[in-house]
Amino acid sequence: MFTVYQDSVVEKKIGEDMDRVIDSILLTFNKVDAIYLTGGFGRGEGSILLSKDGICQPLNDYDLVVITENSCDERILNSLRTRLAVECGIRQVDISTINPKKIRHLNFTMSNFDLVYASQSIYGRDLLIEEKPNWKPEEMPLKEGVVPLFLFLSALIQSYPGERNLNENQIFWSYQQLSKSILGWSTAMLIFDGLYKPSYSERSIIFKEKFSKDKELCKLVDLATNFKLRPSLNPCTLFELNELWSLTASSHIDAIKKLIPRYYNTRFKDWENLITRHRYSMNGISKAIISKIFRKHHYYDCLNMDISKLYLCFFLIEKQKEQLVNSKRFFRKISYSKHENSIFDTNQYIKELVTADKNSQIFSERGDDIFYV
């Protein structure tokens, strides 16, 4: 099963997509030991929409891991991802590779944990059963809780309605992006308390038990989880979207304020102090060194992008001009940014930042269409 729906149309559509994916991967790689479907579809919680005409539209991504000893040129792999996304009628198909000899030595990350313990084998021998590392969810490294806090600031920014008169499709995608933010910071909170689970539905139950006193947070997690599992074409009105954005943004920033000091074993004094601590952490310094010596600018760019997004979120919440100035200051440090000293209005700047952010770029490029058939 790929989703929570007990529907033959849904299973047939996704099954056919997987057949297409398998055939294309086998033609691309000389030797494939196994192929795994990960993410929501891999654990039976994939997001799909069913139209009135019976069309099944998968949302988000198909996430696949190919177990193979053969390397593949990144340009060929990118071409394969793009072609399969078009053929499957989905926003994105993500394909990564792992050498079978390295399975036992995988880094303990959230994505690797989900691959090992919550994915479906769709081709070949189930090597993960034979070779899997012995990891416990309660021992998930706290760094994995830090990642979604910054990563899904992109979703928060993309979902910002502002004063725009959004159409129904735009409201849908804004709501979908808000759900990502909620699922991101709520997952981070569970990781920091040793309560991680791969399943969205299990995480929702555990979150509501652990944080039962905070009714507002529990309500947001309920909304996001329900939308993730059973998305609706008309999740809310524009007025409701604006209210939801404010609540979600405040909750996201509050989670960063509480959890990042715990990660660095310090107390929150003010945002400037915390951002400086984050920038000059061992991880931040390592990224700067790698970027300088090996000219892998992506590492340091990601750090500056994270801080730029954080300041922009401050501005969108509080409307203090200095916060926007700080956001642009860090944005100008990014090597692939074309932004110099030009004055943009807020919407223009958001577009500029989203275009430069690797985590948002592909999503933004697909536009506002929901059904691709």
C-alpha positions in Angstrom: 0.0 0.0 0.0 1.3 3.5 -0.9 -1.4 5.7 0.8 -4.0 5.5 3.5 -6.7 5.2 0.8 -8.2 1.7 0.3 -8.7 2.5 -3.4 -7.8 0.3 -6.4 -7.6 3.4 -8.7 -4.9 4.9 -6.4 -2.9 1.7 -6.0 -3.1 1.0 -9.8 -1.9 4.5 -10.7 1.1 4.5 -8.3 1.9 0.9 -9.1 2.1 1.8 -12.8 4.3 4.7 -11.9 6.6 2.4 -10.0 6.8 0.0 -13.0 7.8 3.0 -15.2 10.4 4.1 -12.6 11.9 0.6 -12.3 12.2 0.2 -16.1 13.9 3.6 -16.5 16.4 3.0 -13.6 17.3 -0.4 -14.9 18.0 1.1 -18.4 20.2 3.8 -16.8 22.3 1.7 -14.5 24.3 -1.3 -15.6 23.7 -3.3 -12.5 21.0 -2.7 -9.8 20.8 -4.7 -6.6 17.7 -3.2 -5.2 15.3 -0.2 -5.5 13.5 1.3 -2.5 10.6 3.6 -2.4 11.0 5.9 0.6 9.2 9.0 2.0 5.5 9.1 2.5 4.7 6.7 -0.3 7.2 4.3 0.9 5.5 4.0 4.3 2.0 3.9 3.0 1.2 7.6 3.8 1.7 9.2 0.4 -0.3 12.4 -0.4 -2.7 12.1 -3.3 -5.8 13.9 -4.6 -8.7 12.2 -6.4 -10.6 14.4 -8.8 -14.3 14.2 -9.5 -13.4 12.5 -12.8 -11.5 9.8 -11.0 -8.1 11.1 -11.8 -5.5 10.2 -9.2 -2.9 13.0 -8.7 0.2 12.2 -6.5 1.4 15.3 -4.6 4.9 16.1 -3.4 7.6 13.6 -4.5 8.4 10.0 -5.3 11.6 9.4 -3.3 13.7 6.5 -4.5 17.0 4.9 -3.4 18.9 2.7 -5.9 21.3 0.2 -4.4 24.1 -0.2 -6.9 27.9 -0.3 -7.2 27.8 1.7 -10.4 28.1 5.5 -10.4 26.0 7.7 -12.7 26.8 11.1 -14.1 24.8 13.7 -12.3 23.6 15.2 -15.5 22.2 11.9 -16.7 20.5 11.4 -13.2 19.0 14.9 -13.3 17.6 14.2 -16.8 16.1 10.9 -15.6 14.5 12.7 -12.6 13.0 15.3 -14.8 11.7 12.9 -17.4 10.1 10.6 -14.9 8.4 13.5 -13.1 6.8 14.4 -16.5 5.8 10.8 -17.3 4.4 10.1 -13.9 2.6 13.5 -13.7 4.1 14.5 -10.4 6.0 17.6 -9.2 9.3 15.8 -8.6 11.0 12.4 -8.6 14.0 12.2 -6.4 16.5 9.4 -7.1 19.7 8.8 -5.0 22.2 5.9 -5.0 23.9 3.9 -2.3 26.7 1.4 -2.7 25.6 -2.0 -1.2 29.0 -2.2 0.6 28.2 1.0 2.5 24.8 0.1 3.9 26.2 -1.0 7.3 28.1 2.2 7.5 25.4 4.7 6.7 25.3 7.8 8.8 22.6 7.9 11.4 20.2 10.5 9.9 16.5 10.8 9.8 16.3 10.0 6.0 18.6 7.0 6.4 16.5 5.8 9.4 13.3 6.0 7.3 15.0 4.2 4.5 16.1 1.3 6.7 13.0 1.0 8.8 10.1 2.5 6.9 10.5 2.0 3.1 9.2 -0.4 0.5 11.5 -2.7 -1.6 10.1 -2.4 -5.1 12.8 -4.3 -7.0 15.6 -6.8 -6.2 16.8 -8.4 -3.0 15.8 -6.7 0.2 19.4 -5.8 1.2 18.3 -3.6 4.1 16.9 -6.5 6.0 20.2 -8.4 5.6 22.6 -5.4 6.2 20.7 -2.8 8.2 22.4 -0.9 11.0 21.1 -1.3 14.5 19.6 2.1 15.2 17.0 3.1 17.8 14.6 6.0 17.1 15.0 7.4 20.6 18.7 7.9 19.9 18.1 10.0 16.8 21.0 12.6 16.8 19.7 16.1 17.8 21.3 17.5 14.6 18.5 15.8 12.7 16.1 17.9 14.7 17.9 21.1 13.8 17.7 20.3 10.0 13.9 20.6 9.6 13.8 23.8 11.7 15.9 25.6 9.1 15.0 23.6 6.0 11.2 24.3 6.3 11.7 28.0 6.7 11.5 27.8 2.9 8.0 26.4 3.1 7.0 29.1 5.5 8.2 31.8 3.2 6.7 30.2 0.1 3.3 30.0 1.8 3.2 33.6 2.9 -0.1 35.1 1.6 0.7 38.7 2.4 -1.8 41.0 0.8 -2.1 39.0 -2.4 -5.4 38.0 -3.8 -4.7 34.3 -4.2 -6.7 32.0 -6.4 -7.9 28.5 -5.2 -4.8 26.7 -6.6 -2.5 29.2 -4.9 -4.3 28.8 -1.6 -4.0 25.0 -1.9 -0.2 25.1 -2.4 0.2 27.7 0.4 -1.7 25.5 2.7 0.4 22.5 1.6 3.6 24.4 2.3 2.3 25.5 5.7 1.7 21.8 6.5 5.4 21.1 5.7 6.5 23.8 8.2 4.2 22.4 10.9 5.3 18.8 10.3 8.9 20.1 10.3 9.0 21.9 13.7 6.8 19.3 15.4 9.1 16.5 14.2 12.1 18.5 15.6 10.3 18.8 19.0 9.8 15.0 19.1 13.5 14.3 18.1 14.7 16.6 20.9 12.6 14.5 23.4 13.7 11.1 22.0 10.3 10.4 20.5 10.9 10.2 16.8 8.7 7.9 14.6 8.8 7.7 10.8 5.0 7.6 10.5 3.1 10.9 10.2 0.1 9.5 12.0 2.2 8.0 14.8 4.1 11.3 15.3 0.8 13.1 15.5 -0.5 10.8 18.2 2.8 11.0 20.2 2.9 14.8 19.8 -0.6 15.3 21.2 0.2 13.1 24.1 3.5 14.8 24.9 2.4 18.4 24.4 -1.3 18.0 25.4 -1.2 21.2 27.4 -0.5 23.3 24.3 -3.8 23.0 22.5 -2.8 25.4 19.8 0.2 23.4 18.7 -1.7 20.1 18.9 -4.4 21.6 16.7 -1.9 22.7 14.1 -0.2 19.3 14.0 -3.7 17.7 13.6 -4.5 20.0 10.6 -1.1 19.3 8.9 -1.2 15.6 9.5 -4.8 15.3 8.2 -3.9 17.3 5.1 -0.8 15.3 4.5 -2.7 12.0 4.6 -5.9 13.1 3.0 -5.4 16.4 1.2 -8.4 18.5 0.2 -8.7 20.7 -2.9 -10.2 23.5 -0.8 -8.5 23.3 2.6 -9.4 26.9 3.7 -10.4 30.4 2.7 -7.9 33.2 2.1 -8.8 34.7 5.4 -8.2 31.4 7.2 -4.9 31.0 5.4 -3.7 34.4 6.7 -4.6 33.4 10.2 -3.0 29.9 9.9 0.2 31.5 8.5 0.5 33.8 11.5 0.0 30.9 14.0 2.4 28.6 12.1 5.1 31.2 11.6 5.0 32.1 15.3 5.1 28.4 16.3 8.0 27.7 13.9 10.1 30.6 15.2 9.3 29.7 18.8 10.5 26.1 18.2 13.8 27.5 16.9 14.1 29.7 19.9 13.6 26.8 22.3 15.4 24.0 20.6 18.6 25.6 19.1 19.9 26.7 22.5 19.4 23.1 23.7 21.4 21.9 20.8 24.3 24.2 21.6 23.8 23.6 25.4 23.2 27.3 26.1 20.5 29.7 27.1 18.6 32.0 24.8 19.7 35.6 25.4 18.6 37.3 22.2 18.4 36.4 18.5 21.7 38.1 17.5 23.5 36.0 20.1 21.9 32.8 18.9 22.5 33.4 15.3 26.2 34.2 16.0 26.4 31.0 18.0 24.9 29.1 15.0 27.2 30.8 12.4 30.4 30.1 14.4 29.6 26.6 15.6 32.0 23.8 14.7 29.6 22.8 11.9 29.4 26.4 10.6 33.2 26.8 10.6 33.6 23.5 8.9 31.3 24.5 6.1 33.2 27.8 5.7 36.5 25.9 5.5 35.2 23.3 3.0 33.7 26.0 0.9 37.0 28.0 0.8 39.5 25.1 0.3 37.5 22.8 -2.0 35.4 25.5 -3.6 32.2 23.7 -2.6 30.3 26.9 -2.1 27.0 25.1 -1.5 28.0 24.3 2.1 28.5 27.9 3.2 25.7 29.1 1.0 23.3 26.9 2.9 24.3 28.5 6.2 23.9 32.0 4.9 20.6 31.1 3.2 19.3 29.7 6.6 20.1 32.9 8.4 18.7 35.0 5.5 15.4 33.0 5.6 15.2 33.3 9.4 15.6 37.1 9.3 13.0 37.3 6.5 10.5 35.3 8.6 11.1 37.8 11.5 10.3 40.6 9.1 7.2 38.9 7.8 5.9 38.4 11.3 7.0 41.7 13.0 7.4 44.1 10.0 10.5 45.7 11.3 12.6 47.1 8.4 15.9 46.2 10.1 15.1 42.5 9.9 14.6 42.8 6.1 17.9 44.6 5.9 19.6 41.8 7.8 18.0 39.2 5.6 19.3 40.9 2.5 22.8 41.3 4.0 23.2 37.5 4.4 21.5 36.8 1.1 24.2 38.9 -0.6 26.8 36.5 0.8 25.4 33.6 -1.3 27.6 32.8 -4.2 24.7 32.1 -6.7 22.7 35.1 -5.6 22.2 37.8 -8.3 20.9 40.2 -5.7 23.1 43.2 -5.1 21.9 46.5 -3.7 18.6 46.9 -5.7 15.5 47.8 -3.7 12.8 45.1 -4.0 9.4 45.1 -2.5 8.6 42.2 -0.2 7.1 40.0 -2.8 9.9 40.6 -5.3 12.5 39.8 -2.6 10.6 36.6 -1.7 10.7 35.5 -5.3 14.4 36.3 -5.5 15.2 34.3 -2.4 13.0 31.3 -3.4 14.7 31.2 -6.8 18.1 31.1 -5.2 17.1 28.5 -2.5 17.9 25.0 -3.8 15.2 23.6 -1.5 12.5 25.8 -3.0 13.6 26.2 -6.6 12.1 23.0 -8.1 8.8 23.4 -6.3 8.5 27.0 -7.5 9.3 26.1 -11.1 6.3 23.7 -11.3 3.9 26.6 -10.9 0.4 26.5 -9.4 -1.2 23.6 -11.4 -2.5 20.8 -9.2 -3.5 18.2 -11.8 -1.0 17.5 -14.6 -3.1 15.1 -16.7 
